Amino acid sequence: MGEDDPHIHVEVKVVRGEAAVRNMLAATFGLAGDLPSVVPTGCGLRVPYAMTSPRPDHVTCLPCREHARSEHLRFADEIERIGGLPGSSVTPAEARRVAERHRALAQGFASGTAG
């Protein structure tokens, strides 16, 4: 971990990040576990959690931006496939909306805008 690293990174699991899971559990069950102090990132470093962001306009590490872009595109394709499966609990229309949102996030990571 570079102590002098000024960049903002993304968690390696940017689509299914620890903070999102923690927030969902807290909202659903009133449980709130501690966030890790250091997390793995899309560029392969381990950095303080405070030096990460899921927002495209905040991430300054270029390899992390590319990682986040490809992860959001991969997830968009995955959710569209799930929406098209017979008996899926996600309708094709819902899957399209979610996929569009993740493709917009991917575009944001590519361009450095809010997505």
C-alpha positions in Angstrom: 0.0 0.0 0.0 1.5 3.3 -1.0 1.2 5.8 1.9 1.8 8.7 -0.5 -0.7 7.6 -3.1 -3.0 10.6 -3.7 -5.4 8.7 -5.9 -9.0 7.8 -5.2 -9.6 4.1 -6.2 -12.5 1.7 -6.5 -13.0 -1.5 -4.5 -12.1 -4.6 -6.5 -15.8 -5.6 -6.1 -17.1 -2.3 -7.3 -20.5 -3.6 -8.3 -21.0 -5.6 -5.2 -19.0 -3.6 -2.8 -18.7 -4.1 1.0 -20.3 -0.8 1.8 -23.4 -1.5 -0.4 -23.9 -4.9 1.4 -23.4 -3.3 4.8 -25.9 -0.6 4.0 -28.5 -3.1 2.7 -28.1 -5.2 5.9 -28.4 -2.2 8.1 -31.5 -1.0 6.3 -33.1 -4.4 6.2 -32.2 -5.9 9.6 -30.7 -3.1 11.6 -27.3 -4.8 11.6 -24.2 -2.8 10.9 -20.9 -4.5 10.8 -17.6 -2.6 10.7 -16.2 -1.6 7.4 -12.7 -2.9 6.7 -10.0 -0.3 7.2 -8.0 -1.4 4.1 -9.6 -2.9 0.9 -8.3 -4.4 -2.3 -8.8 -2.2 -5.3 -9.3 -2.6 -9.0 -5.7 -1.7 -9.8 -4.4 -4.4 -7.4 -3.4 -2.1 -4.5 -4.7 -2.3 -1.0 -5.7 1.1 0.2 -7.6 2.7 3.1 -11.3 2.4 2.6 -11.5 6.1 2.9 -9.5 6.4 -0.4 -12.1 4.6 -2.4 -15.3 5.7 -4.1 -18.0 4.0 -6.2 -18.7 7.3 -8.0 -17.0 7.8 -11.4 -16.5 11.5 -11.0 -14.4 10.9 -7.8 -12.1 8.1 -9.0 -8.7 9.4 -10.1 -6.8 6.1 -10.5 -6.9 5.3 -14.2 -6.5 1.5 -13.8 -9.3 1.5 -11.3 -11.5 3.5 -13.6 -10.9 0.9 -16.4 -11.6 -2.0 -13.9 -14.9 -0.3 -12.8 -15.9 0.3 -16.4 -15.4 -3.3 -17.4 -17.1 -4.6 -14.2 -20.2 -2.5 -14.7 -20.4 -3.6 -18.4 -20.0 -7.2 -17.4 -22.7 -6.9 -14.7 -25.1 -5.2 -17.2 -24.7 -8.1 -19.6 -25.2 -10.6 -16.7 -28.4 -8.9 -15.4 -29.9 -8.8 -18.9 -29.3 -12.5 -19.3 -31.0 -13.2 -16.0 -34.0 -11.1 -17.0 -34.4 -13.2 -20.1 -34.4 -16.5 -18.3 -37.8 -18.3 -18.0 -39.1 -18.1 -14.4 -36.6 -15.3 -13.5 -37.7 -13.1 -10.6 -36.4 -10.1 -12.6 -38.6 -9.1 -15.5 -36.9 -8.2 -18.9 -38.0 -4.6 -18.4 -36.5 -4.4 -14.9 -33.3 -6.1 -16.2 -33.1 -3.5 -19.0 -33.4 -0.6 -16.6 -30.7 -2.0 -14.3 -28.4 -2.8 -17.3 -28.9 0.8 -18.6 -27.9 2.2 -15.2 -24.8 0.1 -15.1 -23.9 1.0 -18.7 -24.3 4.6 -17.8 -21.9 4.1 -14.8 -19.5 2.3 -17.1 -19.6 5.3 -19.5 -19.0 7.6 -16.5 -15.9 5.7 -15.5 -14.7 5.9 -19.1 -15.2 9.6 -19.3 -14.7 10.7 -15.7 -18.2 12.1 -15.3 -20.9 11.3 -12.8 -22.4 8.5 -14.9 
